[in-house]
Each structure stands twice: as C-alpha cells, then as structure tokens.
Amino acid sequence: MEYIKTAISIQKPLFEEAENLARQLHVPRSRLFVMALEEFIRHRQNRELLAQINAAYADEPGPAELAVRERSLKAYRESMEDEW
C-alpha cells in the first residue's frame, strides 16, 4: 500500500489530547489520526446508506401494492379458517 505524508493544522488542546490518547493506545500519533479518519469515513458511509434505505421505504404503498396486500391477507385468513 502506498503512503502519502500530509501536514494538518489543529488547535493545541486537540493535539495534546491526541498525543495522550496515542500514548494510552500505544500507537503512533499518525496511526491514531488514520484510525480516526477511517472511523469518520465509515460512520459517514453508514449514515448515507441509512438515508438511502429510509428513502426507499419512505413512500406510501401504491394502489397496486395495497391490492396485493389485501389479496394476501384474504388468502391467509381463508387458509387459517380451513385449519380451525
């Protein structure tokens, strides 16, 4: 895998927190930044996927789907009546 060096500017308190956390986790500071960025990207992708799923299910069923549901429910009820 190819690596690219980059420089970032962050506020000193955030840098100090990152330093402390990297020491606690026994990882280099650059690895901590990579872990944080990976988690941020994964979280964003999950939110986008959830938004797509919600959009797909947001629509009310159309007349054709309602008719299919009603026929299915009727057939189910009839099959249950035969068993009892």
Biopython code that builds the backbone (N, CA, C, O; Angstrom):
import numpy as np
from Bio.PDB.StructureBuilder import StructureBuilder

atoms = [
    (1, "MET", "N", (0.848, -1.171, 0.000)),
    (1, "MET", "CA", (0.000, 0.000, 0.000)),
    (1, "MET", "C", (0.896, 1.236, 0.000)),
    (1, "MET", "O", (1.914, 1.292, 0.689)),
    (2, "GLU", "N", (0.498, 2.193, -0.769)),
    (2, "GLU", "CA", (1.263, 3.428, -0.880)),
    (2, "GLU", "C", (0.846, 4.402, 0.221)),
    (2, "GLU", "O", (-0.341, 4.533, 0.521)),
    (3, "TYR", "N", (1.800, 5.068, 0.806)),
    (3, "TYR", "CA", (1.526, 6.051, 1.847)),
    (3, "TYR", "C", (1.856, 7.442, 1.339)),
    (3, "TYR", "O", (2.769, 7.622, 0.532)),
    (4, "ILE", "N", (1.106, 8.424, 1.818)),
    (4, "ILE", "CA", (1.332, 9.814, 1.458)),
    (4, "ILE", "C", (1.463, 10.602, 2.745)),
    (4, "ILE", "O", (0.620, 10.499, 3.636)),
    (5, "LYS", "N", (2.516, 11.386, 2.841)),
    (5, "LYS", "CA", (2.682, 12.248, 4.012)),
    (5, "LYS", "C", (1.849, 13.498, 3.815)),
    (5, "LYS", "O", (1.735, 14.020, 2.706)),
    (6, "THR", "N", (1.270, 13.968, 4.908)),
    (6, "THR", "CA", (0.480, 15.189, 4.846)),
    (6, "THR", "C", (0.681, 15.966, 6.138)),
    (6, "THR", "O", (1.052, 15.401, 7.167)),
    (7, "ALA", "N", (0.439, 17.227, 6.072)),
    (7, "ALA", "CA", (0.521, 18.069, 7.267)),
    (7, "ALA", "C", (-0.859, 18.655, 7.524)),
    (7, "ALA", "O", (-1.561, 19.050, 6.593)),
    (8, "ILE", "N", (-1.238, 18.707, 8.793)),
    (8, "ILE", "CA", (-2.517, 19.291, 9.152)),
    (8, "ILE", "C", (-2.287, 20.308, 10.258)),
    (8, "ILE", "O", (-1.305, 20.234, 10.997)),
    (9, "SER", "N", (-3.192, 21.242, 10.357)),
    (9, "SER", "CA", (-3.135, 22.228, 11.434)),
    (9, "SER", "C", (-4.335, 21.998, 12.332)),
    (9, "SER", "O", (-5.480, 21.999, 11.880)),
    (10, "ILE", "N", (-4.052, 21.800, 13.621)),
    (10, "ILE", "CA", (-5.121, 21.603, 14.591)),
    (10, "ILE", "C", (-4.827, 22.458, 15.811)),
    (10, "ILE", "O", (-3.687, 22.863, 16.040)),
    (11, "GLN", "N", (-5.848, 22.724, 16.579)),
    (11, "GLN", "CA", (-5.663, 23.527, 17.783)),
    (11, "GLN", "C", (-4.838, 22.739, 18.794)),
    (11, "GLN", "O", (-4.913, 21.512, 18.856)),
    (12, "LYS", "N", (-4.055, 23.461, 19.580)),
    (12, "LYS", "CA", (-3.141, 22.838, 20.519)),
    (12, "LYS", "C", (-3.834, 21.902, 21.507)),
    (12, "LYS", "O", (-3.323, 20.806, 21.737)),
    (13, "PRO", "N", (-4.984, 22.277, 22.113)),
    (13, "PRO", "CA", (-5.630, 21.346, 23.045)),
    (13, "PRO", "C", (-6.015, 20.016, 22.386)),
    (13, "PRO", "O", (-5.898, 18.958, 23.005)),
    (14, "LEU", "N", (-6.469, 20.070, 21.144)),
    (14, "LEU", "CA", (-6.831, 18.851, 20.432)),
    (14, "LEU", "C", (-5.582, 18.006, 20.158)),
    (14, "LEU", "O", (-5.606, 16.782, 20.287)),
    (15, "PHE", "N", (-4.501, 18.677, 19.781)),
    (15, "PHE", "CA", (-3.240, 17.976, 19.557)),
    (15, "PHE", "C", (-2.776, 17.273, 20.828)),
    (15, "PHE", "O", (-2.330, 16.127, 20.786)),
    (16, "GLU", "N", (-2.884, 17.962, 21.945)),
    (16, "GLU", "CA", (-2.449, 17.374, 23.212)),
    (16, "GLU", "C", (-3.320, 16.176, 23.591)),
    (16, "GLU", "O", (-2.812, 15.174, 24.094)),
    (17, "GLU", "N", (-4.614, 16.274, 23.354)),
    (17, "GLU", "CA", (-5.497, 15.128, 23.613)),
    (17, "GLU", "C", (-5.126, 13.945, 22.724)),
    (17, "GLU", "O", (-5.117, 12.798, 23.169)),
    (18, "ALA", "N", (-4.822, 14.238, 21.468)),
    (18, "ALA", "CA", (-4.420, 13.181, 20.539)),
    (18, "ALA", "C", (-3.117, 12.535, 21.000)),
    (18, "ALA", "O", (-2.976, 11.313, 20.947)),
    (19, "GLU", "N", (-2.189, 13.331, 21.441)),
    (19, "GLU", "CA", (-0.913, 12.815, 21.963)),
    (19, "GLU", "C", (-1.166, 11.873, 23.132)),
    (19, "GLU", "O", (-0.629, 10.766, 23.174)),
    (20, "ASN", "N", (-1.983, 12.314, 24.077)),
    (20, "ASN", "CA", (-2.284, 11.492, 25.252)),
    (20, "ASN", "C", (-2.974, 10.188, 24.859)),
    (20, "ASN", "O", (-2.626, 9.119, 25.361)),
    (21, "LEU", "N", (-3.936, 10.280, 23.977)),
    (21, "LEU", "CA", (-4.658, 9.090, 23.555)),
    (21, "LEU", "C", (-3.741, 8.121, 22.816)),
    (21, "LEU", "O", (-3.811, 6.912, 23.033)),
    (22, "ALA", "N", (-2.897, 8.638, 21.959)),
    (22, "ALA", "CA", (-1.950, 7.780, 21.238)),
    (22, "ALA", "C", (-1.044, 7.034, 22.225)),
    (22, "ALA", "O", (-0.769, 5.848, 22.044)),
    (23, "ARG", "N", (-0.590, 7.723, 23.250)),
    (23, "ARG", "CA", (0.239, 7.071, 24.277)),
    (23, "ARG", "C", (-0.554, 5.981, 24.997)),
    (23, "ARG", "O", (-0.044, 4.884, 25.221)),
    (24, "GLN", "N", (-1.804, 6.285, 25.358)),
    (24, "GLN", "CA", (-2.641, 5.301, 26.060)),
    (24, "GLN", "C", (-2.884, 4.059, 25.205)),
    (24, "GLN", "O", (-2.893, 2.939, 25.714)),
    (25, "LEU", "N", (-3.079, 4.265, 23.910)),
    (25, "LEU", "CA", (-3.360, 3.157, 22.995)),
    (25, "LEU", "C", (-2.088, 2.475, 22.488)),
    (25, "LEU", "O", (-2.148, 1.446, 21.814)),
    (26, "HIS", "N", (-0.944, 3.060, 22.820)),
    (26, "HIS", "CA", (0.355, 2.524, 22.373)),
    (26, "HIS", "C", (0.433, 2.457, 20.851)),
    (26, "HIS", "O", (0.871, 1.460, 20.276)),
    (27, "VAL", "N", (0.000, 3.538, 20.218)),
    (27, "VAL", "CA", (0.093, 3.643, 18.762)),
    (27, "VAL", "C", (0.744, 4.978, 18.422)),
    (27, "VAL", "O", (0.635, 5.937, 19.186)),
    (28, "PRO", "N", (1.413, 5.042, 17.291)),
    (28, "PRO", "CA", (1.959, 6.337, 16.862)),
    (28, "PRO", "C", (0.817, 7.333, 16.621)),
    (28, "PRO", "O", (-0.306, 6.950, 16.292)),
    (29, "ARG", "N", (1.129, 8.585, 16.789)),
    (29, "ARG", "CA", (0.127, 9.632, 16.593)),
    (29, "ARG", "C", (-0.452, 9.570, 15.182)),
    (29, "ARG", "O", (-1.656, 9.750, 15.001)),
    (30, "SER", "N", (0.386, 9.321, 14.187)),
    (30, "SER", "CA", (-0.128, 9.257, 12.813)),
    (30, "SER", "C", (-1.119, 8.099, 12.655)),
    (30, "SER", "O", (-2.096, 8.218, 11.916)),
    (31, "ARG", "N", (-0.872, 6.980, 13.346)),
    (31, "ARG", "CA", (-1.815, 5.857, 13.293)),
    (31, "ARG", "C", (-3.140, 6.245, 13.940)),
    (31, "ARG", "O", (-4.206, 5.868, 13.453)),
    (32, "LEU", "N", (-3.074, 6.996, 15.033)),
    (32, "LEU", "CA", (-4.295, 7.471, 15.689)),
    (32, "LEU", "C", (-5.111, 8.331, 14.729)),
    (32, "LEU", "O", (-6.332, 8.192, 14.660)),
    (33, "PHE", "N", (-4.452, 9.214, 13.992)),
    (33, "PHE", "CA", (-5.164, 10.052, 13.033)),
    (33, "PHE", "C", (-5.791, 9.208, 11.923)),
    (33, "PHE", "O", (-6.909, 9.484, 11.487)),
    (34, "VAL", "N", (-5.073, 8.184, 11.468)),
    (34, "VAL", "CA", (-5.613, 7.288, 10.441)),
    (34, "VAL", "C", (-6.838, 6.558, 10.982)),
    (34, "VAL", "O", (-7.856, 6.460, 10.296)),
    (35, "MET", "N", (-6.744, 6.045, 12.210)),
    (35, "MET", "CA", (-7.873, 5.342, 12.824)),
    (35, "MET", "C", (-9.089, 6.260, 12.927)),
    (35, "MET", "O", (-10.212, 5.846, 12.640)),
    (36, "ALA", "N", (-8.862, 7.492, 13.333)),
    (36, "ALA", "CA", (-9.963, 8.446, 13.476)),
    (36, "ALA", "C", (-10.594, 8.760, 12.120)),
    (36, "ALA", "O", (-11.817, 8.839, 12.006)),
    (37, "LEU", "N", (-9.774, 8.935, 11.112)),
    (37, "LEU", "CA", (-10.294, 9.237, 9.781)),
    (37, "LEU", "C", (-11.055, 8.042, 9.207)),
    (37, "LEU", "O", (-12.103, 8.217, 8.586)),
    (38, "GLU", "N", (-10.537, 6.833, 9.411)),
    (38, "GLU", "CA", (-11.241, 5.639, 8.951)),
    (38, "GLU", "C", (-12.610, 5.524, 9.625)),
    (38, "GLU", "O", (-13.608, 5.215, 8.975)),
    (39, "GLU", "N", (-12.642, 5.771, 10.917)),
    (39, "GLU", "CA", (-13.908, 5.693, 11.658)),
    (39, "GLU", "C", (-14.889, 6.765, 11.166)),
    (39, "GLU", "O", (-16.081, 6.496, 11.016)),
    (40, "PHE", "N", (-14.390, 7.964, 10.917)),
    (40, "PHE", "CA", (-15.244, 9.045, 10.423)),
    (40, "PHE", "C", (-15.834, 8.673, 9.062)),
    (40, "PHE", "O", (-17.027, 8.865, 8.827)),
    (41, "ILE", "N", (-15.004, 8.146, 8.172)),
    (41, "ILE", "CA", (-15.475, 7.765, 6.833)),
    (41, "ILE", "C", (-16.495, 6.638, 6.936)),
    (41, "ILE", "O", (-17.527, 6.689, 6.266)),
    (42, "ARG", "N", (-16.236, 5.626, 7.753)),
    (42, "ARG", "CA", (-17.159, 4.514, 7.938)),
    (42, "ARG", "C", (-18.497, 5.013, 8.499)),
    (42, "ARG", "O", (-19.559, 4.583, 8.051)),
    (43, "HIS", "N", (-18.440, 5.908, 9.467)),
    (43, "HIS", "CA", (-19.654, 6.466, 10.057)),
    (43, "HIS", "C", (-20.462, 7.228, 9.000)),
    (43, "HIS", "O", (-21.685, 7.104, 8.937)),
    (44, "ARG", "N", (-19.782, 8.002, 8.190)),
    (44, "ARG", "CA", (-20.463, 8.777, 7.141)),
    (44, "ARG", "C", (-21.101, 7.855, 6.101)),
    (44, "ARG", "O", (-22.223, 8.095, 5.654)),
    (45, "GLN", "N", (-20.381, 6.800, 5.722)),
    (45, "GLN", "CA", (-20.930, 5.849, 4.748)),
    (45, "GLN", "C", (-22.172, 5.162, 5.323)),
    (45, "GLN", "O", (-23.163, 4.965, 4.619)),
    (46, "ASN", "N", (-22.109, 4.805, 6.593)),
    (46, "ASN", "CA", (-23.264, 4.167, 7.227)),
    (46, "ASN", "C", (-24.462, 5.108, 7.265)),
    (46, "ASN", "O", (-25.593, 4.680, 7.036)),
    (47, "ARG", "N", (-24.225, 6.381, 7.552)),
    (47, "ARG", "CA", (-25.321, 7.358, 7.570)),
    (47, "ARG", "C", (-25.931, 7.524, 6.182)),
    (47, "ARG", "O", (-27.149, 7.632, 6.037)),
    (48, "GLU", "N", (-25.062, 7.545, 5.153)),
    (48, "GLU", "CA", (-25.560, 7.670, 3.782)),
    (48, "GLU", "C", (-26.382, 6.443, 3.396)),
    (48, "GLU", "O", (-27.425, 6.572, 2.755)),
    (49, "LEU", "N", (-25.920, 5.261, 3.783)),
    (49, "LEU", "CA", (-26.661, 4.040, 3.493)),
    (49, "LEU", "C", (-28.007, 4.053, 4.207)),
    (49, "LEU", "O", (-29.024, 3.695, 3.614)),
    (50, "LEU", "N", (-28.023, 4.456, 5.456)),
    (50, "LEU", "CA", (-29.272, 4.540, 6.206)),
    (50, "LEU", "C", (-30.237, 5.526, 5.552)),
    (50, "LEU", "O", (-31.439, 5.270, 5.480)),
    (51, "ALA", "N", (-29.711, 6.648, 5.079)),
    (51, "ALA", "CA", (-30.564, 7.633, 4.400)),
    (51, "ALA", "C", (-31.166, 7.038, 3.135)),
    (51, "ALA", "O", (-32.333, 7.284, 2.830)),
    (52, "GLN", "N", (-30.380, 6.255, 2.394)),
    (52, "GLN", "CA", (-30.895, 5.616, 1.180)),
    (52, "GLN", "C", (-31.974, 4.587, 1.526)),
    (52, "GLN", "O", (-32.998, 4.505, 0.847)),
    (53, "ILE", "N", (-31.742, 3.811, 2.574)),
    (53, "ILE", "CA", (-32.738, 2.815, 2.994)),
    (53, "ILE", "C", (-34.020, 3.511, 3.431)),
    (53, "ILE", "O", (-35.115, 3.103, 3.042)),
    (54, "ASN", "N", (-33.889, 4.557, 4.235)),
    (54, "ASN", "CA", (-35.067, 5.299, 4.683)),
    (54, "ASN", "C", (-35.824, 5.899, 3.508)),
    (54, "ASN", "O", (-37.055, 5.900, 3.496)),
    (55, "ALA", "N", (-35.094, 6.411, 2.519)),
    (55, "ALA", "CA", (-35.755, 6.989, 1.347)),
    (55, "ALA", "C", (-36.508, 5.914, 0.565)),
    (55, "ALA", "O", (-37.594, 6.167, 0.042)),
    (56, "ALA", "N", (-35.935, 4.724, 0.487)),
    (56, "ALA", "CA", (-36.579, 3.645, -0.254)),
    (56, "ALA", "C", (-37.876, 3.205, 0.417)),
    (56, "ALA", "O", (-38.817, 2.788, -0.258)),
    (57, "TYR", "N", (-37.925, 3.298, 1.737)),
    (57, "TYR", "CA", (-39.110, 2.858, 2.463)),
    (57, "TYR", "C", (-40.031, 4.011, 2.872)),
    (57, "TYR", "O", (-41.038, 3.790, 3.545)),
    (58, "ALA", "N", (-39.698, 5.212, 2.478)),
    (58, "ALA", "CA", (-40.476, 6.375, 2.900)),
    (58, "ALA", "C", (-41.797, 6.501, 2.149)),
    (58, "ALA", "O", (-42.764, 7.048, 2.680)),
    (59, "ASP", "N", (-41.842, 6.007, 0.938)),
    (59, "ASP", "CA", (-43.050, 6.151, 0.121)),
    (59, "ASP", "C", (-44.178, 5.285, 0.668)),
    (59, "ASP", "O", (-43.959, 4.167, 1.134)),
    (60, "GLU", "N", (-45.363, 5.820, 0.601)),
    (60, "GLU", "CA", (-46.554, 5.046, 0.952)),
    (60, "GLU", "C", (-46.780, 4.028, -0.155)),
    (60, "GLU", "O", (-46.444, 4.286, -1.310)),
    (61, "PRO", "N", (-47.343, 2.880, 0.183)),
    (61, "PRO", "CA", (-47.605, 1.884, -0.853)),
    (61, "PRO", "C", (-48.624, 2.410, -1.865)),
    (61, "PRO", "O", (-49.574, 3.107, -1.509)),
    (62, "GLY", "N", (-48.406, 2.065, -3.112)),
    (62, "GLY", "CA", (-49.314, 2.477, -4.168)),
    (62, "GLY", "C", (-50.538, 1.582, -4.213)),
    (62, "GLY", "O", (-50.613, 0.597, -3.478)),
    (63, "PRO", "N", (-51.502, 1.914, -5.072)),
    (63, "PRO", "CA", (-52.740, 1.129, -5.179)),
    (63, "PRO", "C", (-52.475, -0.336, -5.527)),
    (63, "PRO", "O", (-53.143, -1.225, -4.998)),
    (64, "ALA", "N", (-51.522, -0.595, -6.399)),
    (64, "ALA", "CA", (-51.234, -1.981, -6.790)),
    (64, "ALA", "C", (-50.701, -2.772, -5.600)),
    (64, "ALA", "O", (-51.103, -3.915, -5.382)),
    (65, "GLU", "N", (-49.803, -2.173, -4.835)),
    (65, "GLU", "CA", (-49.257, -2.871, -3.672)),
    (65, "GLU", "C", (-50.326, -3.088, -2.607)),
    (65, "GLU", "O", (-50.365, -4.137, -1.965)),
    (66, "LEU", "N", (-51.187, -2.100, -2.424)),
    (66, "LEU", "CA", (-52.276, -2.263, -1.456)),
    (66, "LEU", "C", (-53.216, -3.395, -1.863)),
    (66, "LEU", "O", (-53.707, -4.139, -1.013)),
    (67, "ALA", "N", (-53.463, -3.521, -3.161)),
    (67, "ALA", "CA", (-54.338, -4.590, -3.650)),
    (67, "ALA", "C", (-53.698, -5.949, -3.414)),
    (67, "ALA", "O", (-54.378, -6.893, -3.013)),
    (68, "VAL", "N", (-52.411, -6.056, -3.656)),
    (68, "VAL", "CA", (-51.700, -7.318, -3.420)),
    (68, "VAL", "C", (-51.736, -7.664, -1.939)),
    (68, "VAL", "O", (-51.957, -8.819, -1.577)),
    (69, "ARG", "N", (-51.524, -6.680, -1.089)),
    (69, "ARG", "CA", (-51.568, -6.915, 0.354)),
    (69, "ARG", "C", (-52.959, -7.416, 0.781)),
    (69, "ARG", "O", (-53.080, -8.347, 1.577)),
    (70, "GLU", "N", (-53.975, -6.791, 0.248)),
    (70, "GLU", "CA", (-55.343, -7.170, 0.623)),
    (70, "GLU", "C", (-55.647, -8.602, 0.178)),
    (70, "GLU", "O", (-56.242, -9.374, 0.930)),
    (71, "ARG", "N", (-55.239, -8.955, -1.045)),
    (71, "ARG", "CA", (-55.452, -10.322, -1.529)),
    (71, "ARG", "C", (-54.672, -11.328, -0.686)),
    (71, "ARG", "O", (-55.176, -12.408, -0.378)),
    (72, "SER", "N", (-53.460, -10.977, -0.319)),
    (72, "SER", "CA", (-52.636, -11.866, 0.509)),
    (72, "SER", "C", (-53.267, -12.066, 1.877)),
    (72, "SER", "O", (-53.310, -13.184, 2.392)),
    (73, "LEU", "N", (-53.752, -10.987, 2.459)),
    (73, "LEU", "CA", (-54.393, -11.077, 3.764)),
    (73, "LEU", "C", (-55.658, -11.937, 3.691)),
    (73, "LEU", "O", (-55.925, -12.744, 4.581)),
    (74, "LYS", "N", (-56.427, -11.753, 2.625)),
    (74, "LYS", "CA", (-57.647, -12.543, 2.449)),
    (74, "LYS", "C", (-57.306, -14.023, 2.309)),
    (74, "LYS", "O", (-57.952, -14.873, 2.923)),
    (75, "ALA", "N", (-56.296, -14.330, 1.503)),
    (75, "ALA", "CA", (-55.891, -15.728, 1.314)),
    (75, "ALA", "C", (-55.385, -16.326, 2.621)),
    (75, "ALA", "O", (-55.656, -17.488, 2.922)),
    (76, "TYR", "N", (-54.655, -15.538, 3.391)),
    (76, "TYR", "CA", (-54.154, -16.008, 4.687)),
    (76, "TYR", "C", (-55.308, -16.307, 5.634)),
    (76, "TYR", "O", (-55.330, -17.348, 6.291)),
    (77, "ARG", "N", (-56.252, -15.399, 5.700)),
    (77, "ARG", "CA", (-57.420, -15.606, 6.581)),
    (77, "ARG", "C", (-58.189, -16.873, 6.185)),
    (77, "ARG", "O", (-58.613, -17.652, 7.039)),
    (78, "GLU", "N", (-58.357, -17.056, 4.885)),
    (78, "GLU", "CA", (-59.082, -18.240, 4.408)),
    (78, "GLU", "C", (-58.321, -19.515, 4.753)),
    (78, "GLU", "O", (-58.935, -20.520, 5.113)),
    (79, "SER", "N", (-57.012, -19.490, 4.650)),
    (79, "SER", "CA", (-56.220, -20.676, 4.968)),
    (79, "SER", "C", (-56.280, -20.976, 6.473)),
    (79, "SER", "O", (-56.242, -22.139, 6.876)),
    (80, "MET", "N", (-56.373, -19.945, 7.288)),
    (80, "MET", "CA", (-56.472, -20.142, 8.732)),
    (80, "MET", "C", (-57.848, -20.688, 9.110)),
    (80, "MET", "O", (-57.959, -21.494, 10.034)),
    (81, "GLU", "N", (-58.881, -20.266, 8.416)),
    (81, "GLU", "CA", (-60.227, -20.759, 8.694)),
    (81, "GLU", "C", (-60.314, -22.247, 8.409)),
    (81, "GLU", "O", (-60.980, -22.979, 9.141)),
    (82, "ASP", "N", (-59.648, -22.706, 7.351)),
    (82, "ASP", "CA", (-59.668, -24.114, 6.996)),
    (82, "ASP", "C", (-58.993, -24.970, 8.066)),
    (82, "ASP", "O", (-59.397, -26.112, 8.287)),
    (83, "GLU", "N", (-57.983, -24.439, 8.722)),
    (83, "GLU", "CA", (-57.279, -25.206, 9.731)),
    (83, "GLU", "C", (-58.056, -25.310, 11.024)),
    (83, "GLU", "O", (-57.878, -26.289, 11.750)),
    (84, "TRP", "N", (-58.895, -24.368, 11.346)),
    (84, "TRP", "CA", (-59.621, -24.369, 12.610)),
    (84, "TRP", "C", (-60.989, -24.888, 12.365)),
    (84, "TRP", "O", (-61.790, -24.981, 13.296)),
]
sb = StructureBuilder()
sb.init_structure("model")
sb.init_model(0)
sb.init_chain("A")
sb.init_seg("    ")
for serial, (resi, resn, name, xyz) in enumerate(atoms, 1):
    if name == "N":
        sb.init_residue(resn, " ", resi, " ")
    sb.init_atom(name, np.array(xyz, "f"), 0.0, 1.0, " ", f" {name:<3s}", serial, name[0])
structure = sb.get_structure()
